[in-house]
Amino acid sequence: MLVDWINEGRVQADTWIFEQTAGSWGKASLFPELQEHFAAAHQASPSPLTPGLLRRIKILANLKDAQLAHLADFMEMYEVPQHTVVFSQGDVGDAMFLVLHGELRARTMIADVESVLVTFSTGDFFGDMSLFDNGPRSADVVANADSTLVKISAPNFYRLIREAPALATPFLQATARTLASRIRADNKKISSISEQFSTSRRY
């Protein structure tokens, strides 16, 4: 259990632990069976993704600092200049993106005419379905302005589930809640369009 908590960032090297057998307290880093785990964490290069930065993402806002710091180990940060195509419709999906800063749009092109489907700004995410099915992208995503993105690749996503399931769970729950809200909003739009069409046919 302690090893899992170290992986989740809930137990740090200076966390005090009570050893029942000896009846005394000691810092976690002093326990021989835990030292290798802290050594591995110490050797890892520090991530530029601080908890303060990651808390800009709406689905991560309720995670604790230690959880966000550990989650950063499974992420990569990218600077995306204005007008850059992050990915194109039909590309094989292999990553989810979270917007730390900036603005992007999802679009489709039909006969060289652009149709904007949705705009993403700071705190939003996109490309999430590819983590589950690696299917083709359904639209282009283009940067409207210089943007900073966080990427979670499919391999890192499955490593997160394997190595830190207790951290993956709140992340997936928050993602699912947002997706459910998007689906409900889309259903309302479809229902409204359907009602307008039915009304117009009566007259």
Phi, psi and omega in degrees: 000318180297322178297317177300319181292327175295315179298328181275352182083008181279336176241122179258172182300328182262013176289134179276134182235138178267123178264111187297319183300313181276343181068033182218164179261151176202156178289144185304324183292346181272351179276119184307321183290347180253345187301321182296328181288321177289327178296318179296320179293324181291326182286336182294141179291141181296140181273141175289350182274095180278160176305323179299320177293313184294335180291349174294334181282124187303319184286351180253358189299332184265002178280151179283161182304317181296322178293317180294321179297321179286322179299327180300335179294343182254011185236161174229144180254137182229138170266127184240110180295156177306142179077358178291136174272113182292314170204162184247154177304132180096342177299148175288125182284132179217013182197155173251146181236142176239141186264110176279327182198144174109199182208139179223163178229145171263133185220159168237149180243121177234117183053046179064014176254126183274135173238117182277123182272316182198155177246137179249135178232185183309127179101345181272172174219161179204165179078013187294327184298333183293341177291337185258328185233354182052029181282172180292147177295139183271352180200166170281150168236124186234141179283120175284334181212167174306129187225158175241122183244152170249128182251133170244108181284159178302315178299319179291326178297314180287333174291322177300314180297320183286317187268333183219065183301327180290338176272325180295327184299305179296329177296313180293321179298315180294320177297316181296321179297319179293318179297321179297319178296320179295319180296317179298318179296318179296320179297322178295319179297315180297318180296319180295316179297320180296319179293319179296320179294318179296319180295319181293329181287333180291332183253000000 
